[in-house]
């Protein structure tokens, strides 16, 4: 199987997805616990659990991207180990 994306794009996707998972997980945990920094203002949402569920859904989407991009990076690593000379 050949990679669909370039090696730089795959690794960029891995890094961005990993950071997004960490940051969104913290934000979701803050909403779920009803932390005053997320729920303390009059303009903040009333139902923190519903917001947390939406944020954790985004974490799941980024996890799928992380798996897909990691597979693309694996394909690049596997192709590089084969060497430049192959018989056709």
C-alpha positions in Angstrom: 0.0 0.0 0.0 1.3 3.4 -0.9 0.9 6.6 1.2 -1.7 9.1 0.1 -0.2 12.1 1.8 3.4 13.4 1.9 5.7 12.7 4.8 5.6 16.3 6.0 1.9 16.5 5.9 1.5 13.2 7.8 3.8 14.4 10.6 2.2 17.8 10.8 -1.1 16.2 11.1 0.2 13.9 13.9 1.6 16.9 15.9 -1.5 19.0 15.5 -3.9 16.2 16.3 -1.9 15.3 19.5 -1.9 18.9 20.7 -5.6 19.2 19.9 -6.4 16.1 21.8 -4.6 17.3 24.9 -6.0 20.9 24.8 -9.6 19.9 24.0 -9.5 17.2 26.7 -8.5 19.8 29.3 -11.2 22.2 28.1 -13.8 19.3 28.2 -12.8 18.3 31.7 -13.2 21.9 32.8 -16.7 22.2 31.4 -17.7 18.8 32.8 -16.5 19.7 36.3 -18.2 23.1 36.1 -15.0 25.0 36.7 -15.6 28.7 37.4 -13.2 29.7 34.6 -15.6 28.1 32.1 -19.0 28.4 33.8 -18.6 31.5 36.0 -19.9 34.3 33.7 -23.4 35.2 32.8 -22.6 34.7 29.1 -21.3 31.1 29.6 -23.4 28.1 28.7 -25.8 26.8 31.3 -25.3 23.1 30.7 -21.6 22.3 31.0 -22.1 18.6 30.6 -23.6 19.1 27.1 -20.7 21.3 26.1 -18.2 18.8 27.5 -19.9 16.0 25.4 -19.5 18.1 22.3 -15.9 18.9 23.1 -15.1 15.2 23.8 -16.8 14.4 20.4 -14.2 16.7 18.8 -11.5 14.8 20.7 -12.7 11.6 19.2 -12.5 13.1 15.7 -9.0 14.2 16.3 -8.1 10.7 17.6 -9.3 9.3 14.3 -7.1 11.8 12.5 -4.2 10.8 14.7 -4.6 7.2 13.9 -5.0 7.8 10.1 -2.0 10.2 10.0 0.1 7.8 12.0 -0.7 5.1 9.5 0.4 7.4 6.7 3.7 8.1 8.5 4.2 4.3 9.1 3.8 3.7 5.4 6.5 6.4 4.6 8.8 4.8 7.1 8.2 1.3 5.7 8.8 2.6 2.1 12.1 4.2 3.2 13.4 1.0 4.7 13.0 -0.8 1.4 15.7 1.3 -0.3 15.8 3.2 -3.6 16.7 0.2 -5.8 13.9 -2.2 -6.5 13.3 -4.6 -9.3 10.2 -4.0 -11.4 
